[in-house]
């Protein structure tokens, strides 16, 4: 098959990927690759909203201060400044595109601003409790309307393409040529793998929650972007900081349905089975404490008491207010037999948001020329050691917007690679006859990470996890090169790499900070660990 050639290759169709593709479309041809349907992304499941300074009693300084306090001293000042100062304009831009945010009950012209954990002001813009879905709806329609965007639904990136990976030269490749020039992509319907060549490749594949046994993430969140970048040699940062959402509905069929932090912002309180409150013992903000504190407190109380869950008491919220503000949560909980206006909801923490990722600057540039990363896949430095609630959608739109400008500039100043990308070499691969191997390893990784590298860690657990994940990666690599590639195998391969990166980063950080809590190093150590944890694969590339 001939190489598909475009100006821009965007991998991922969440808020970051779609908004970036839409902006790039006015500067050239765009290939938008998405693993499932266009709207299937973490963005689509985001309930809470977007944090932005819009209230009269709010300020950029207050938003920045809240962000840095939650981030445990690791937030990058320049990135935080860019984030908060661009917030109001991003909200205006989304409204201009057709996003319908919820308005105030007493003033339909004024936006209704909610409050979530870690925020000292009401600044959460939302579309009831389906904010992500509303934004995704508008962006999907815009992308489909663009004649410059070719959409590859149900396609998955197999590997990124680096000139050094297939050019055979005796002399070193000049730095200006040593860059990413696209990716091999698999059509999931027929397993055909083909190259897409691009001057700029943008990773926007979302998070990696599926590396843990319990997660609020959709099934697609297998850390593909981070694994793709790592295999290419890009720098990866702060993977030890995985945020566990404190309140996911505990029910065998709910698949960890998330109860938005905004519910606690409206007055809901965490309680034990005897109806007693406990969060005041862990933080002066009580149930509105930052997520790392809340998740760890719940984990400790469950282990101390031997309980499988705690409760979120939502009964103090006015029933009319609850059903109007959280219609989807009310509907889902009712489906499982819980009326949130009358009974407390059983909840547990679940893996939710990846604060680390592919290391980038404030223009979305990675350490590999021609490769960019945005959204949850990227580590901009905004979140530090713990993400402040509702800063994620804001980060996605702000840095996708700024990154688009840098990407256009890169393309204007860079000559396209003139050669073709070689066809995918299937080698001696045969059809897999033992799918149980993939299923078993997938389950083993997720249980390993949950039990050994979860909310609370120890040196011994991390050492055991490292030994096992190295063996699992070896098994997967041997299996990978001997059978025909499938989506399940690609996701397994990516999950194993992400698990390895999380473990390696966690072992490097010999302290407790934010989302990384190690019982052997329970104190924060600013003298030795006030910086990012960077991991980089050594060349040559495999």
Secondary structure as UniProt FT lines:
FT   STRAND          4..11
FT   HELIX           15..24
FT   TURN            25..26
FT   STRAND          30..33
FT   TURN            38..39
FT   HELIX           43..45
FT   STRAND          50..51
FT   TURN            56..57
FT   HELIX           60..70
FT   TURN            71..73
FT   HELIX           77..97
FT   STRAND          103..104
FT   TURN            105..106
FT   STRAND          107..111
FT   STRAND          113..114
FT   TURN            117..118
FT   STRAND          124..125
FT   TURN            128..129
FT   HELIX           131..145
FT   TURN            147..148
FT   STRAND          149..152
FT   TURN            153..154
FT   STRAND          155..162
FT   HELIX           163..166
FT   HELIX           175..177
FT   STRAND          180..187
FT   TURN            188..190
FT   STRAND          193..203
FT   HELIX           209..211
FT   TURN            219..220
FT   HELIX           224..232
FT   STRAND          235..237
FT   TURN            239..240
FT   STRAND          242..249
FT   TURN            252..254
FT   HELIX           261..265
FT   TURN            266..267
FT   STRAND          269..271
FT   TURN            273..274
FT   HELIX           279..281
FT   TURN            284..285
FT   HELIX           286..288
FT   HELIX           291..305
FT   STRAND          310..313
FT   TURN            315..316
FT   HELIX           319..325
FT   HELIX           327..335
FT   TURN            336..337
FT   TURN            340..342
FT   STRAND          345..354
FT   STRAND          357..359
FT   TURN            362..363
FT   TURN            369..370
FT   STRAND          371..373
FT   HELIX           375..377
FT   STRAND          378..379
FT   TURN            384..385
FT   TURN            389..390
FT   HELIX           391..412
FT   TURN            427..428
FT   HELIX           436..452
FT   HELIX           459..480
FT   TURN            481..482
FT   HELIX           487..508
FT   TURN            514..515
FT   TURN            519..520
FT   HELIX           526..529
FT   STRAND          534..536
//
